[in-house]
């Protein structure tokens, strides 16, 4: 039920209502943010999760990770494509697997999210990203990926039919330009492009790095 909790959990933990705050907790198994959360808010503050985080609930204002460490992975799989993940402070999540639409933001984060993978069976229509990411791998077709202007992706890989919009920076794009549509010219201004099917200048992408 809603409230503030500080505890140690020897196995898995399930959150199935909104307005739950976990503070200074250790979860030795997986954490499930379940459908019962609906479009409500969840805050994890100073939490260590030794397993995975599976997000099936949460709204656009949002599921917040503050100074929280996830040792394995996060899986986003919300039925209505509307969940916002905010990562702050000294939080760290090695990899986020995206199976549904989401807003993924790093705000005042020192480490944040390392890698993001949009899975080939994802039902996502749009994924919004803000922050610094090492690797993004988009395997699903017909997904719109929007990058905020403060976003930096070191390596973006895709063999799928996707759309990249916004004006963030992709340092290296490994993609088939017959399938990847760069909507905003600014997305490509600072890219180093490799493994594409035709010259970069035809897509107005400069190889500045």
N, C-alpha and C positions, 0 to 999 in steps of 0.2 A: 504494500500500500504506500501512498505518498509519505515522504518524510526523509530525515537524515539518518544515515546508517554508517557506522564505523565497525568493521568486523573482519574476521578471517574466515574464509570459506575453503574447506578442504577439497571440495569437488567442484562441480559446475554450479553456476548461479543463474537464476531466471528473474528478470524484471518484467512484470506484466501490467504495470500501471504507470501513469505519468507522474511528473513532479517528484521523482526520486533523486536523491543526492547521495552519492557514495563518497566518503571522505576517509583518506588514510586506510584504505582497505587492501587486503591481499586475497586474490582469488586464484587458487591453485589449479583450477580447471578452466573451462570455457565460461564466458559471460554471454547470455542470450538476452537481447533487448527485444521483447516479443511483441506480437500484434496488439496485445492489450494496451500497450502504450499509446496506440493510435497516433494522433498528430501532436502529442504532448511533448514535454521537455524532460531530458535526463542530463544530469551533471555528474561527471566522474572527476574527483579532485584528489590528486595524490594517491591514485590507485595503481596497483600492479596486478596484471592479469597474465598468469603463466601460460595460458592457452590462447584460444581465439576469442574474438568478439564477433557475434553474429547479430546483425541489425535488421530486424523485421518491423520495427515500430519507431516512431519519432517523427516530428514534424519539421517544418521549414525554419523553426526557431528554438530549439534544435537539440542535437545530441552533442554535448561539449566534453572534450577530453582536456583537462587542465593538469599539467605535471603528472601525466599518467602514462604508464609504459605497458604496451601490449607485446608480449614476447613472440607470439607466432604470427597471427594475421587478423585482418578484419574482413568480414564478408557483408556487403550491403545487398539486401534482397527484400526491398519493400514493395508491396503490391501496387501502390499508386504512384510510384516514381517520385514521391515528394518527401525527401528527408535531407536535412542539412547536417553535415558533420563538421564540427569546428575543433581544431587542434591548437592548443595554446601552450605557452611556457616550455617546460622541459619534457613535454610529451614525446613519445617515439612509437611509431607503428611501422614495422619493417615492410609490410605489403598490404595493400587494400585490393580485394577482389570485388569488382563491381558487376552485379547481376541485374540491377535496376537503376533507373535514373536517380541522380543525386547531385547535391551541392557539396563539394569538398573544399574546405578552406583551412589554411594555416594562417593564424593571426598571432603576431608577436611570439612566434615559435622558434626555438633554438635548433631543434632537430627535426621534429615533425614526422611527415610521412616520407619513406624512402621511395617506394615503387607503387605504381597503380597498374592493375591489369583489368581491362574490360573484357570479360569472358565471352567466348564465342556463342554461348547460349543466353547471353544477356538480353533482357527485354527492355533495355534502357532506350528512351527516346532522346534524352539530353543529359549530359554530364558537364557540370560547371566546375572549373578548377581554379583555385587561387593559392599560390605558394611556390615553394621550390621543391621540385621532384627530380629524382635521379633518373628513373626510367618509367615511361608509360608505354604499355603495350595494348593496343586496341584490336581485339580479335573479332568483335561483333560487327555485323553490317548495319547500315542505316542508323547510325548514331551520330548525333550532333554534339561535338565537344567544343565548349566555349572556354577560352582562356582569358582571365582578367589581365590587365596591363602589367600587373606586378608579378605575373607568373613566369617562372623559368623552368623549363624541362630540359635536362641534359641530353636525353635520348628518347625519341618518340618513334615507335615501330608500329607499322600496320600493313597488313596485306588485304584489308577489308575495304568495303565501300563506306566511307565515313566523310563527315564534314567537319572541318576545323575552323572555328570562328574566333573573333576577339583579337586582341593585340598583345598577347604575351610573347615570350621568346622561346623558341625551340632551337637548341644549339645544334642538334643533329637529328635530321628527319630521315628515317629509313622506311620508304614507302613506295608504292606503285602510284604514280601521279594520274594514271588512268582511273584509279578508284578513289583516291583521296582528293577531296575538293577543299581548296584553301579559299575561303570566302572573303576574308579581309586581307588586303595586301600586306598590312602591317604584321600579320602573323609570320610572314616569311622574310621580313626585311633583314633579320639577323641570323638566319639559319645557315648551317652547313648541311647540304643535302647530298645524300648518297643512296645508291641502290634504287635509282628511279629509272623510268622507262624512256624518258626523253630529256633533252637539255634543260637545266634549271631556268635559263632565261625565258623559256617559253611559258613558265608559270610565274614569271616576275619574282623569282626568288634569287637573291644574291648569295654567293658563296663567300661570305666575309670572314669566316673562321677556317 
